[in-house]
Amino acid sequence: MSTQQPFSFSGPRLLAIFTALVFLGSCHRKVKIATETLTSGTIQISADESFKPVIDAQVKVFEASHPDATIIVHYKPEAECIRDLDNDSIRMIIVTRGLTTEEDTWMQKKLKGMPRYGKLAFDAIAVLVNGQSKDSVFDMQDIRALVRGDSTGKYPNYKLVLDGLSATSTVRYVADSLAGGKPLGKNVVAAQNSQGVIDYISNNTNAIGMVGVSWIGNPEDEEQVNDLKKLKMASIECVQCQPVVYLQPSQYNIATRRYPLVRGLYYILKENYDGVGSGFTNFLIYERGQLIFRRAYLWPAKMNLTNRNAKIDE
């Protein structure tokens, strides 16, 4: 009959148990280190391609301030960004509208909580003409006739170049706000993206283009300054001004809505916890992010800025 030996905590067994505990403790520490915070971790977001210059600037400053944070931006047409609300790998989108009532309800069910969304800044659509064009002043009726392809309009033989024929925020704005929901004219053609619009107008005198102002309106951006040597931003009728004046999309004209082609820029965040997406959102809506929007010649939506009259002595 054999006798069972009592368990001993000495010798090799003790060493094995100690090694296992150390390994488990090391794994636990690694899990804690990898935990995402407001300023560390990785997030993938989708952003409207119309805003690539300013969003690139925002990401660059945020990541420089928080080296443990990584923001991977996928630039897409707006409709694709909206569809990414159902993509689990995309936790935030940046587009030119907020959620509809139906989308809000659906997201509450999906997230089991309230989605976060709000306005970041005000943007304008810049109207571009070739640098050799003699006409760079447009009434709103001229713009609407061009959008509809009206042969009786002022520019019957001109092409209107957009950053796509469907799915982009610029196309949606043109269709909803300028065409009144009616089909766009046969003269409306598509470039691959906003830079494609700029390149086309730079090389064609019988075309008019539309892009987000952050692509062309920053006089401190060397590439944009060089583009403006080949094309011009048109002046558009201020319909609320008396007497009527024609204006370009400056920050003041965007802020006061004197420039007529103004739209908002929104974030929609799917996080229901304090992750890096929440940290990036906070960055965008508070002082540093708002100043970056201002520097890109958009008008900040969350920062109280004052317009002051100034007198220049010559």
ABEGO torsion letter per residue (X at the ends): XBBBBBBBABEAAAAAAAAAAAAAAAAAAAAAAABBBAABEBBBBBBBAAAAAAAAAAAAAAAAABAABBBBBBBBBAAAAAAAAABAABABBBBABBBBAAAAAAAAAAAGBBBBBBBABBBBBBBBBBAABABABBBAAAAAAAAAGBAABABAABBBBBAEABGBAAAAAAAAAAAGGBBBBAABBBBABAAAAAAAAAABAABBBBBBAAAAABAABAAAAAAAAABBBBBBBBAABOBBBBBBBBAAAAAAGABABBBBBBBBBABABBBAAAAAAAAAABAAAAAAAAAAGBBBAABBBBBBBBBBBX
